[in-house]
Amino acid sequence: METFVVDQKFWEIFPEAKIFTLVVNGIDNHIPSDVSSYQQILNQAEEKAQVYLTEPDFKANPVIVQWREAFSQFKKKKGARASIEALLKRVAQGRTFTPINPLVDLYNSVSLEYGVPCGGEDLAKIAGTMHLGLASGNEEFYPIGATKNEPPRTDEIIYYDQTGAVCRSLNWRDGERTMLTEDTTSAILIMEAVNEEQKDRTNTAINALQEKIATKLGVKGTIQEFTK
């Protein structure tokens, strides 16, 4: 069985896109007693992210412009934004990041450093094959920390499996069911690019993430690339 599939309907909306995945197995994702090294990684990433914040008006920065344009191409909940916008907004507001768990810290640091959206899911909690495609609107979805089902809009771009939605509006909102936790031992990390300039940065980013995970967690994952 395939781990991940991009549906044809996604390519119809974003024919020039490229999706990158990194699958890692045999991980110890428990928070170490001393998180100082992860705090340092996040602090350094915050500093490097400043290169994407060159405009006085936050929404005028190229990374923000590009992803808002991408999100205008499909149905979504009002206010849904790319995950990289949320991270960069925190940097712009001077809000710092604190460690969550090793995998999340590492992918957030890479996301900030390279200005690309990145997410991750616990593979053991994915039912069957994970897909990237359009929602029917009936998929069950509980956002992280929520107790109420919040299914996606019809034709919203989502990650989904046999049970329901995994992440809504590309990389906007992750679900409780498949989130990365300290007990995660196998994971799929995902990055998206919708234009040529993003593809170059994202290719560099996914390789950087692979190297960081190998260095910090002792596991070298497998990268795959998906195009139309």
N, C-alpha and C positions, 0 to 999 in steps of 0.2 A: 504494500500500500504506500502511495506517495505521502510525504509529510505535508507538502504545501502545493497548492495549485492556484494559478491566477485565471479567473474566468474570462471568457471572450468578451463579455459585456464590459468589463473593466477597460480592456484595450480599445473598445469602441469610443470610450470617453477620453482616454489618455493613450493614444497610439504611440507616442514617443517616450512613454515612461519606461523606467527600469526599476525592478524590485530586487533587493538584495536580502538574502537570508543567511543567518549564521546559526547552525545547530550545534549545541554543545551537550555532551553527556558526561555523567560521572562527576558532577560538581558538588562541592561542599559549599553551600550558599549561606551558611550560618554567619551571623554577625560576629566578628572577632572581638575579644575582650578589649583590645586596643584598636580603635577606629581612626587613629591619627593619620595613618597612611591614606585612607580613603577620604578623609577630610582634606588632606593636602591635594589629592587628585582633583577634588571638586573645586577647591579654591583656585588652582591653576587653570582649570577649565573656564571658570568665571572670568578670569583675566583675559584669556584668549578669545572669549566670546565678544569682547568689546569691539573687535574688528568688524563685526556685523552690525554695529550700532553707531553708524557714522552720521545719521541724519537727526536734526533736532526734533523732528516729528517722528515718533516711533514707527508709525504705520507706513512711513515713506522709505524705510530701509528696504533694500532690494529683496532680502530673504522673506520679509513680511509681505511685500507686494506680490511676490511670486506665489506664495502659498495661499494668500487670500484669493488670488485669481484662480488657482487650482480648485479651491473649495467652492467657488462660484459655479463650477461646472456640474454639480450634482445636488440633489435634494439633501437637506440636512436640518438639524435643529438650529434655530436662530442663536447666533453667538458661538457656534462650533468653529474652532480654530485649530490649525496644525499644532502639534505638541511642541515644535521648536519655537513657535511664537510665544507660548506660555513660558517656556524656559527663558527666552531672551527678555521677556517683559520683567521677569523677576530680577534679571541682571540690571536692566535699565532702571529699575526702581531701587536698586541697591540692597535687595533682599538676598541673603546668603542661602546656600544649600547645606544641608546636614545629611550625613549618611543614613541610608534606609536599609539596604542589604547589598552585598557585593555586586551582584549582577546589575541591579538597578543603578547603583552608584557609577559603575563602569560605563553603562550605556548612556546615562545622563551626561557624564563627563565628555564622552565622544560626541554626543549630540551638540553640546555647547561648543566644543573646540572646532568642529567642522561645520556648524550651522545647518545641520540636517536633522529631520525627525527620526526618532528611533524608538522602538517599543520592544517588549519581550513578553512571551507567554510560557507557562509551564507545560511542556509537551505531554507529561503524564496525565494532564487534565483535559487535553484536547480529545474530543470524541471523533475518531476516524481521521479523515484528512481535513486540514485547515484550508479554507478558501479565501480569496480576496475577490469580491464581486458585488453585485447589487442586492439589496435587501428586498424580501417580499413584504416586509412590514410586520410580519407575525413572529419574528424570531424573539425568543425569550432573552432578556438582557438585564442583568443587575449591575449597575456601575459599582466600582470599588467604594465600599462604605455605605451602599444604599440597601434598603430593605424592600423597595418597591420596584416592580418590573417596569423597565423603560425601553420598550421595543423600538427599533429604528424606524425611520420614515420609509415608506415604499420607495425603492430606487435609491436609497442612501447607499453610499459605498461603505461596505463593512468587511471585516474579517469574520468568518463564521465557520462552524463545524456542524456535526449532526445534531447537537443539542440546542444550539442557538447562536446568537451573536457573541463574538469574542472581543471585538473592539469596534467602536462606531466611528463613522466619518473618517476613514483612513486611520490616522493615528491619534484622533482627538480624545476619545474616552475609552479607557480600558475597563474590562469586566472583572468582578470579584471572583468568578468561578475559575478562571485560568491565570490569575495574576501570579507573578513571581513572589515566592515567599522564602523564608529561611529553609524550609523543607524541600525546596525545588532541587532536583538532582539532574534533570534534563530540561533544556530550554531551547526555544527558537527566538532569535533576535531578528528584527526586521527593520529595514530602512527603505525609503521610497525616494525616487527622483523623477521629476516631470519635465526636465529640460536638459540640454547638453551640459551646461555649466554645472548643474546639480549632479549629473551623472559622474563627472570627474571627482567632485568633492566626496560624493557618497561612496564611490569605489575606494578612495583613500580611507574614508571613515570606517568602512566595514572591515578593512584589513587592519586598521589601528585597533578596532575593538577586539578582533581575533587575537592580536598580539597582547593586548592588555589582559584579557581573560587567561591566556596561556601563562603570562607572567605572574598574575596574582592568584589564580586558582589552579594552575598546573594542568589545564585541559586545553588542547588545541581543537577548536571546532572546525566544522566544514562549511565553507561558503558556497552558495549557489546564486546565480543571477537569472532573472526572468525578464524576457522582452517579448514583444508581440511576434 
